[in-house]
């Protein structure tokens, strides 16, 4: 890839309303929280921030609502992280996307998302984005599937690398599988898509089995599964790779998967091998869970490299 390669993200932009609790409440239960904060979030924004802070030239295509200061502050956060926001549009008469996030004492979370302006991101909003074969395209499923499909169709047409983070798994996602070169899922998303999970003792075999099942749905690319503290694994026709995890004291796991995807895309845009990109992304995700917030927790390239050097030296 050339030095002009970019990461182009099409995805959601949210305000994350985050409450910290001793434990996640059960159905119908009321418990007292210990902290409340508002963070910049949304899977598209998180992945774009992760990519930009990891050193890649990054463009975000998406939308915010007409809720004045909140929308403006989100865009400003993206700009400060180094993201090109020229293709972030404002949609009138709808709110900016919102996520209601509850985080427990172990860093685990539950999330409810209200789409808002994200549901209005249409294919026409991508018409002004110029793409080349050197670019890495990233999308998720918090904007309309028809828009993601149009995004990948243009990218595939010019030979760009298309990465789909299948989160959340929604109706119509099967229409995207034939267009993506790399499919990134966590364990629950893998089960939803393929009916197969990852066996920790035989991750290479079980992931290959899951990938073969996805071939019946038109998928022919690389399947990457993020496995939390166990690391990440990838499978493609004829090969597998496993990247070990890092045991850290997690504060907030919100956005860790987005950190992985954005940083992997950034590394690939620089010409890294898949395994090297996964190792870089896995280290970045381990760093991110040690800080509260989603976009706010994304580490910079120098931090990731230094942390990897220290981890390798131990």
N, C-alpha and C positions, 0 to 999 in steps of 0.2 A: 504493500500500500504506500501511497505517496504521503508527503508531509501535509498535504491539503485535506487528507481524509477527515471527515467529521462524524460525530454521532448525532443522528437526527431522531428525536424522540417525539412520538405522537401519543398524547395521553392526558390524564386527568390532573387537575390542580384543585387542591382543597385547603380549607382551614381545618386543622386538626384540633378539636376540643378534647384535651386529655386530662383524665382524672386518675390519680394514683390511689389505690386501695390496698388494704392488707391482703385481701383475696378477692377473686372474682365472684360476684353475687350469683346465687341460683335464681331460677324462675320465681318471680313474685317477691323476691327478697329485697329489702332496703338495708344498705350498710353505709357507714360513714367513710367518706374519702379523706385523704390526708393532704392532697395538693391538687391544684387545678392550673393548667397552663394552656395557652393557645399557640400552636406551632404551624409553620407552613408545611403542607403535605400534599397528598394525592400521589398515586403511583407514578404518573408521568413526571410530575415536578420532582419527586424524590429521585427518580432515576436520572433525570437531566442534571440535577444538582450533584449527584454522586459522580456522574461522568465528567462534568466540568471541573469539579474539585480534584478529580483524579488526573487532570491534565489534558483532557481531550477538548477540542473545539466542538462545542455542543449547541444544538438548536432545539428549542421546544416548540411544538405545535399544539395548541390547546386553546382553552377559553376560560375567562373569569366572568362573573356576573356584574350587575349594575349596582352592587352594594358598596359603592364609593371607597371609603378608606380601607376597608378590609381587602377589597380586590387590589387596590393600589399597593398596599403593603406586601401582598403576596408577590406581585410582579417585581417590586423592588428587591425582595429577598432573592428572587431568581437572578436578577441583574447583578447583585452583589456577589453571588456565587460564581459569576462568569458565564451564565447561560444567555444565549442570544434569544431574546423574547420578541423579535420582530413579527413572529407568526403566532403570538398569543393575542387573541382577539377578545373584545368585550361584547357580551350578549346582553341586550337590553331587556328589562322587565323580568329577569330571573336572578336568583341568588347565586353566588359562587358556591361551588361544591363544598360540602361539609362532611367531616368524619367525626363521629363520637367514639372516643377511644378510652377504654378502661384498662389500666395497667396494674398488675398485682405485685406483691413484694418480691417475686422471683423474676420479674421482667416479662412474664407472659401477658398477653393482651387479648381483648375481644373488641371488635370494631363494627360499627354500623355506619354505612355511607349513604348520604343523600346526594344524588348526582348533580342537581342544579345545572349550571352552565355546561358541565361536562357532557350532559345528554344532548347538547345542541352542537357539538363539534361534528360538522358534516364534511364530506369529501371536498366540497368547494373551498373549505378553509385551508386545504393543502395545495391548492392549485398554483400558488406562487412559490412553492418550495422547489428549488433546483437540486437535483440529486445526481450523483455520479457513481461509477462502479467502485470507487474507493470508499464510499460512505458505509457506515453501519447504521441500519435503521432499527429502532426499538419501539415496540408497542405492547400494551397490556389490554385488559378488557373492561376498563372503567369509562371508555367512550364507546359510541355505537360500533358494533361489529362491522357494519357496512363501510364505515370510515377507515377502520383498520385494514380491511380488505383492499380498499382503494389505495391506501398508503403503500401496502406491500406489493400491489400489482405494479405501481409505478416503479418502486424500488427494484423489483425483480426484472422489470423491463430494461433497466440500465445496468443490471448486474451487481447491484449493491447487496450486502449481506443483511438479511432480514432476521431479527431476533424477536420472537414472541414470548412474552412472559404470560403464561396462561392463568392470570389472576385478575378477578375471580373467574372460575369456570362458569360460563354462561351459555344460554341457548345460542346456537349458531357458530360456536367456536370451531366446530369441525370444518367449517368452510375456510378456515385460515390455515389449516395444517399443511396443505400442499404448497403453500406460498412461503413458509418460513424455513430458513436454513438451520436455525437453532431454536429449539423449544425449551424454555426454562420453567420448571415446575417445582413446588415443594412436595412433600410426601403425600399430603391429602389430595392435592391437585392431580398428582400422578394416578392415584387410585380412581379418582373421578373420571379421568380421561381414558385410562387403559384397563381398569379393573385389577391392576396389579400394583403392589407396593414394592419397597426396597428391603430385601433381607440384609440386615447388617453384616452377617457372616459371609454372604455371597452376593454382595451388592452388584458386582460386575455381571453375574449371570441374571439376577432378577431384573436389573434395569434393561438388559438386552432383551429379555422376554417381554417386558412392558413395551419397549420400542417396536418389537416385531408386531405386537398387537396394534400399535398405532399406524403401522404401514397399511393395514387394512382400511384405515380411514384417510389414506392419501399422504401420510407423512413419510418423507424420505431423508430427512436431515439428521442433525445431531440432537439427541435428547440429553438435557442436563437436569439433574435432580439436586436440589439443595437440601442438606440433611442436618441443618443446625450445627450443634457442637460436634457432630460426626463428620462434618466436612461437606464434600460434594462429589458426585459421580457423573460421568458422561458415557453415553453409548452411541455408536453409529454402526452402520453395516460393516461388520468385520473388525470392530475394535472397541475398546473401553479404556477409561482412565479414571482413577480415584484420587482425590485430593483430601488429605487428612484434615480434621478440624482442629480448632484451638479452644482450650478450656479457659474461659474467662469469667469474671464476676459480672453477670448481666444486670444492668439497671433497667433497660427498656428495649425490648426486641422489635418495637415498631419501626418499620422501614429497613430492617436488616436484609430482607430479600431484595428490596429495591436497590439497596447499596450494592449487593452482589451483582445484580443485572447491570446497573450503570457502570460499575467499575470493570466488569468483564468486557462490556462494549468498548470502554475507553482503551483498555489494553489491546483488544483486537484491532481497533482503529490505528494503533501504533505498529501493527504488524506482529504482535505477540502470537505464539502458538496457542492453541486452545488450552492445553494444560497449564502453561504459564499464565494465561489470562485468568483461569479458574483459581490458581494459587493466589494471585494478586487480589482477586475479588473476594476470596474467602478470608484473607487477612483483613481486608477493608471491612467486611461484615462483622468480624470479631471485634474490631475496634469500635464500630458504630453502636453495638449493643451496650457499650460501657458509658454511653451518654444519653440523656433523655431527649425525646423528640425524634422526628423522622428526618426531614431535610437538615435540621440543625445538627444531627449526629454524624453526617457524612464527613469522613476524614479527607484531608488533602493528600496529594500524591507523595509529598515528602514524608508525611507521617506514616503512610502505609509502608513505604520502602524501609524507613528506619525501623518500624515495628517488625517487619519481616526479617530484617538483618539480626535484630535482637533475638527473635524467636528461633531462627536457624542456629544461632550461637549457643543456645541453651542445651 
